[in-house]
Amino acid sequence: MPAVLTPALAIRSPKAIAWTRDDCARLADAGLLPERYELIAGEIISKMGQNLPHGDAVMLVLGWLMSVFGGAFLLTHTSIDVAPQDNPTSQPEPDITVLNKVRSKLKRNPEPGDIALLVEVSDTTLTYDLTVKRDLYARAGIQEYWVIDVNARRIHVFRGPALQEAAILEGTQSLAPLARPDSSITIAALLG
């Protein structure tokens, strides 16, 4: 299991403002937020444009997941709901969400029970994705979470209750989603 790191960002000043989803909706309506943002633990995080390695990894993984699940079960860059205690101050937007049912059946943000797999692609946010986001998704009861480290060309795989089962896969090692264990691919083939 990889070491769990606690980034300084996870420690909030006692005088900091913890934003809520409602606050963000009002700020967005007033044009005071960036076009793309995420709310994580009360912090508004501007989502910058993707560089080529990040965008390429998203497209490669998305293409493979489409062949495994079909496009009707996939979402990209879409807000999800998390655990009730985190939902007011967190509205994450994973790079890829694999659903347990076709997206046309959803009438709201996907909730943890709707989600089979979450994927974050990391080039500059690796530590944050491996700690803060992993913990957020673990509290929500997400059963499978992949963090693709584009710089090291490997995938951190978290599974099971509280996402406690962890592995780092690379090269010729194979990976298959829990929801489709018969559909495996090597990391080298998946990342191109």
C-alpha positions in Angstrom: 0.0 0.0 0.0 1.4 3.4 -0.9 2.2 5.8 2.0 -0.7 8.2 2.7 0.6 11.7 2.6 -1.1 14.7 4.2 -0.6 17.8 2.0 -0.4 21.2 3.7 -3.6 22.1 1.8 -5.6 19.7 3.9 -4.9 21.9 7.0 -7.2 24.9 7.0 -6.5 28.1 8.8 -9.1 28.7 11.6 -9.9 32.0 9.9 -10.5 30.5 6.5 -13.9 30.6 4.8 -15.3 27.1 4.0 -17.4 27.6 0.9 -20.6 25.5 0.3 -22.3 24.4 -2.9 -24.9 27.0 -2.4 -22.2 29.7 -2.0 -20.6 28.5 -5.2 -23.9 28.6 -7.1 -24.4 32.2 -6.1 -20.8 33.2 -6.9 -21.1 31.5 -10.3 -24.4 33.2 -11.1 -22.6 36.5 -10.3 -19.8 35.6 -12.6 -17.2 35.5 -9.8 -15.9 32.0 -10.3 -13.7 30.6 -13.0 -15.6 28.8 -15.8 -14.4 25.4 -14.5 -13.9 24.8 -10.8 -14.3 22.1 -8.2 -15.3 22.4 -4.6 -13.4 20.2 -2.3 -13.7 20.4 1.5 -14.9 24.0 1.3 -12.1 25.1 -1.0 -12.8 26.4 -4.5 -10.2 25.0 -6.9 -9.8 26.5 -10.3 -9.6 23.7 -12.9 -7.0 24.8 -15.5 -7.0 23.7 -19.0 -5.5 20.3 -19.6 -2.0 20.0 -21.0 -1.4 17.4 -23.8 -0.2 14.5 -21.6 -3.3 14.9 -19.3 -5.7 15.2 -22.2 -4.2 12.4 -24.1 -4.4 10.1 -21.0 -8.1 11.0 -20.5 -8.9 10.2 -24.1 -7.0 6.9 -24.1 -8.6 5.6 -20.9 -12.0 6.9 -21.9 -11.7 5.1 -25.3 -10.9 1.9 -23.6 -13.6 2.2 -21.0 -16.1 2.9 -23.8 -15.1 -0.4 -25.4 -15.6 -2.1 -22.0 -18.8 -0.5 -20.7 -20.3 1.5 -23.6 -20.6 5.2 -23.8 -24.0 5.3 -22.1 -22.3 4.3 -18.8 -19.6 7.0 -18.9 -19.4 10.7 -17.8 -16.4 13.0 -18.2 -15.8 16.1 -16.1 -19.2 15.9 -14.4 -19.9 16.8 -10.8 -20.8 14.0 -8.5 -22.3 13.8 -5.0 -20.3 12.4 -2.1 -21.1 11.4 1.5 -23.9 13.4 3.1 -21.5 14.9 5.6 -19.1 16.1 2.8 -21.8 17.0 0.2 -22.5 20.6 1.4 -18.8 21.6 1.0 -17.6 19.2 -1.8 -18.6 18.9 -5.4 -15.8 17.0 -7.1 -15.6 16.6 -10.8 -13.6 13.5 -11.7 -12.0 13.1 -15.1 -14.0 10.0 -15.8 -17.0 8.4 -14.0 -18.2 4.9 -14.8 -21.8 4.4 -13.8 -23.7 1.3 -12.7 -26.6 2.4 -14.9 -27.1 4.3 -18.1 -26.6 8.0 -17.7 -30.0 8.8 -19.2 -31.6 7.2 -16.1 -30.0 9.9 -13.9 -32.1 12.9 -13.0 -29.4 14.5 -10.7 -25.7 14.3 -10.0 -24.5 10.7 -9.7 -24.5 9.6 -6.1 -22.0 7.0 -4.7 -24.5 4.1 -5.3 -24.6 5.1 -9.0 -20.8 4.9 -9.4 -18.8 1.8 -10.4 -15.4 3.5 -10.9 -13.9 7.0 -10.6 -10.8 8.0 -12.6 -8.6 11.0 -12.0 -5.7 11.8 -14.4 -2.8 13.5 -12.6 0.1 15.4 -13.8 0.4 18.3 -11.4 -2.1 17.2 -8.7 -0.9 13.7 -7.9 -0.4 14.1 -4.1 -3.8 15.8 -3.8 -5.6 13.1 -5.8 -3.9 10.3 -3.8 -4.8 11.9 -0.4 -7.6 14.5 -0.2 -9.7 13.1 -3.1 -9.1 9.5 -2.2 -10.2 10.2 1.4 -13.3 12.1 0.1 -14.2 9.2 -2.2 -13.5 6.6 0.5 -15.9 8.4 2.9 -18.6 8.3 0.1 -18.3 4.6 -0.1 -16.9 4.5 -3.7 -15.6 1.0 -4.3 -13.0 1.7 -7.0 -10.8 4.7 -7.7 -7.9 5.0 -10.2 -5.3 7.8 -10.2 -3.4 7.8 -13.4 0.1 9.3 -12.9 0.9 10.5 -16.4 4.5 11.5 -15.5 5.5 8.1 -14.1 3.2 6.2 -16.6 1.5 4.2 -13.8 -1.9 3.8 -12.2 -2.6 3.9 -8.5 -5.6 1.5 -7.9 -7.7 1.8 -4.8 -10.5 -0.7 -4.1 -12.8 -2.1 -1.5 -14.3 -0.7 1.7 -12.8 2.7 2.4 -10.6 2.2 -0.7 -8.1 0.5 1.6 -6.8 -2.1 -1.0 -4.1 -0.3 -2.9 -1.7 -1.2 -5.7 0.5 0.7 -8.1 0.5 -0.9 -11.6 2.8 -0.1 -14.5 4.2 -1.5 -17.7 3.1 -5.0 -18.6 0.9 -5.4 -15.4 -2.8 -5.8 -16.2 -5.8 -4.0 -14.9 -9.5 -4.7 -15.1 -12.4 -2.8 -13.5 -14.1 -4.6 -10.6 -17.4 -4.3 -12.5 -15.9 -6.1 -15.6 -13.1 -8.4 -14.3 -13.0 -10.2 -17.7 -11.9 -7.0 -19.5 -8.2 -6.5 -18.7 -5.6 -4.5 -20.4 -1.9 -3.8 -19.7 -0.9 -0.4 -18.3 1.4 0.1 -21.3 -1.4 -0.6 -23.7 -3.9 1.6 -21.8 -1.5 4.6 -21.6 -0.4 4.3 -25.2 
